[in-house]
Amino acid sequence: MKKLLGTIIHKLTIIEPGQLIYILSIIAITIALTILYGKFKEDEKKLGVWKMTCFLPVSITIIHFMFNGLGSMWQIMLVSYFSMYLPSLIPMMWPLFTKSKRFFIVSAVVINFAVVTMSVSNILSLSPLDNLGDKSYAESFKASLDAMEKNYVLKEWKEVDFEAIEAELLPMVEQADASGDKIQFLEAMVRMSYEVHDGHVCVVFPDDETKQAVDERLLGNDYGLSMIGTDSGEIIAVLVDEDIAGIKNGTIITKWNGVAIADALLEVECISTLNSYPVAANENAVKPLFLAGKGEENIQVAYLDESGKEQTIELASKGSYYDRFMKGWKLYFGEPDAEQGNYATKMLNEDTGYFVIMGADYDSNDEQAYLMGEHENSKKMFEVKLKELKEQGAKKLIIDLRNNYGGTDQVVMPLVSYFAMEDQYGIGLGYNKDGSYKVNANHNIESNGNYHQMQVVVLVNGQCMDAGDGLAYHLSKLPNVTVMGITEPNGSNQESGGMCLLPGGAVLSYPVGLVLDENKEPLVDTKADRLGRNPLDVKIPFDKDAAIKMFSGEGDYELEYAVEYLKSVE
């Protein structure tokens, strides 16, 4: 009960005061209508007034929507507020049950129960929502920054200077206002989200075409190749067109447009709709992919020929870099195999099992698990999956969290219990008070230990975030677990939910609820230094041969490395 109450209190710290006042007013009016019926039921005139009063909750809803939901984004606002408004419709049915005392008593119980339970559910699910769809680009940009200044949960932790961001990007937004350029405005919003360096701060686009249009502007020109860096520090060409003389896949690039490659990379900001790079090392890893699109219509590229001599070639733009970049991005980070599905398992060889976790959602009880601190259904599922693998001969296990999109921590935390011999601190749901973090509710991991002798590799990458990032963190504490990858996890695990509806149908999303560790600090989220707080135990080597194999699309280099690593572990 203490855990449940703490979680509810935690949610009360997130919900907007206006939303809370509205919800509590609907509950209060419903209860008051129940009491007043007992006083008015013998007086036909007063009972008529009472019947009219049953429409008061829906009248309040109409007024609320007129002030908060009307405008070009009214459909999205209505959908967003639908569950909050629904309880207000229920009291309108009350006058149908006043003819019979028995029916009224039954209806009173049902209506009050429905209104209260639905309203409490809304309190637990609602977050700050700002309708900025009818404002100018500049007004919505500044209002978005104001909303994040007020509600963004890691403002102090990351030392975000919203005034500096506004000063840097407002001229670009004002230019978009003057020209009516929606794509330029959304590009500025993406640049703003990049500056925060939080995987949960992002722009959600109304359609794929708009998203691609923004990326095409950000990613630049296609010169017939892309690039990636190796562990040795060399930058090599990948995805090279056959018509580029002298350069092929694996060729070392030494200069980009006349600038030494190392210096050119220092100037690159990896801005796109895909990631905000909380961990600086993860951004550094993909800087060559972004650099390959930087330049004007023609650029000069220096490279080492087969004899080791530096040569220079001039390359002309072939159009947008978008397609080549996206291909390189997907080959580097990999794409989830949709056919195998979330929580799929299989045997990789006679003693090594494989368990892929694409996201931390399971069934309709996910919200209940969040409230109570543990998901009984997912816990049973994990037990069944592990037992099946063991019966198939698995003594070792690879848990694949690459590209894990997150979800609810409490859904996946039970997996940790099967490998743990001692209880472990899970997460603290908290709030910010005067610059320090306080905990409302502790959700811990109770040990089971049935599989503590199984050697486990956890595969991660820079796209493993939210509850997936948290799961990797919890597993990393166990002596039989090795976390490995080419890149570190994303470095984001706070509760998202804050939204600003922007002109043109896009949405700015940002986190509003704190997820803390045992030291009352954000669980894995990076500070302003952008150093990963959930580091790798083993960095998977990435040399020229590995890069060529990865960008050829042949096999799964990271998974193959993990299998070979486990062969060396007793």
Buried (B, 14 or more C-beta within 10 A) or exposed (E): EEBEEBBBEBBEBBBBEEBBEBBEBBBEBBBEBBEBBEEBBEEEEBBEEBBEBBBBBBEBBEEBBEEBBEBBBBEBBEEBBEBBBBBBEBBBEBBEBBEEEEEBEEBBEEBBEBBBEBBBBBBBBBBBBBBBBBBBBBBBBBBBBBBBEEBBBBBBBBEBEBEEBBEBBBEBBBBBBEEEBBBBBBBBBBBBBBBBBBBBBBBEBBEEEBBBBBBBBBBBBBBBBBBBBBBEEBBBBBBBBEEBEEBBBBBBBBBBBEBEBEEBBEEBBBBBBBBBBBBBBBBBBBBBBBBBBBBEEEBBBBBBEEEEEEBEBEBEBEEBBBEBBBBBBEBBBBEBEEEBEBBBBEBBEEBBBBBBBBBBBBEEBBEBBBBBBBBEBBBEBBBEBBBEBBEEEBBBBBBBBBBBBBBBBBBBBBBBBBBBEEEBBBBBBBBBEEEEBBBBBBBBBBBBEBBBEBBBBBBBBBBBBBBBBBBBBBBBBBEBBBBBBBBBBBBBBBBBBBBBBBBBBBBBBBBBBBBBBBEEBBBBBBBEEBBBBBBBEEBBEBEBEBBBBBBEEEEBBBBBBBBEBBEEEE
